[in-house]
Amino acid sequence: MYITPDNKKTYKAIILINELINGTHQFQTVANGDDKILEPLFIELMSKGYVQVSGINYAVTDKGHEVYNTFMQRYSEYLKVYDIFSYVDLEKGDFAFARYFDFETDAAWDAYKNDQRFDDLRIAVAMFKKVDPAEIVFMSFINENRFDATSAGWQMDLVSDNSWNEIEEICDTAIKPKEVGEDAMLDMIGQGAEIMMKLLQKETEEKALSAQQDNNNSSGGTVIEEYETVSYYEPYYDPYYVSPIWLVPLFLW
């Protein structure tokens, strides 16, 4: 089993805390309408100190913000480190992301990466690194906006088992490290790290160029901006490396 009861509560709580921090929906302590089904989770989050009462609404505590910030650090690494393995040609050893900057439109990129020759190795890489594969799939759902809190009936979708059963099925049927083989896994992860570093370097250069152009067009003097350094991800050259932020439990239920 990949999805445990604690997994479910953790993922539901992340969605609610994200909505409290970044969304527009106000969750009242005396719930009404579709929000009423979320009341047991809010009560538990409040009992554990992750949310508190603010007037007639719930608000995130400092403890809740710490959990959310940790999750967002993981999510950022997921996008940079693990998502690269979502489209891999195992026969040729090609990565779709190796050509990410070759396409001028999202449609052209989507058409290329969705070629049937590409397999999804994200679960295999996560399992190889001893990272919870269910969290990787959950993050992919977030990236696809599968938990849209602006859609009608999203509260019921959140508490139902549909999404969690789907995550379980994806983990169960995904390519596993033993199917690829340890030597091939090491090779693929090594290639992925090289591609990741090139993409990060390219992204950093483009941001710096854009900032320089903005500075040249501004009459307000020189503006110095700092960007995330590529060196932060250099430890991922080691195929077995896992950032410590993945080892910290998000919630203590």
Buried (B, 14 or more C-beta within 10 A) or exposed (E): EBBEEEBBBBBBBBBBBBBBBEBEEEBBBEBEEEBEBBBEBBBBBBEBEBBBEEEEBBBBBEBBBBBBEBBBBBBEBBEBBBBBBBBBEBEEEBBBBBEBEEBEEEEEBEEBBEEEEBBBBBBBBBBBBEBBBBBBBBBBBBEEEBBEBEEEEBBEBBBEEEBBEBBBEBBEEBBBBEEBEEEBBBBBBBBBBBBBBBBBEEBBEEEEEEBEEEBEEEEEEEEEEEEEEBEEBEEBEEBEBBBEBBEEEBBEE
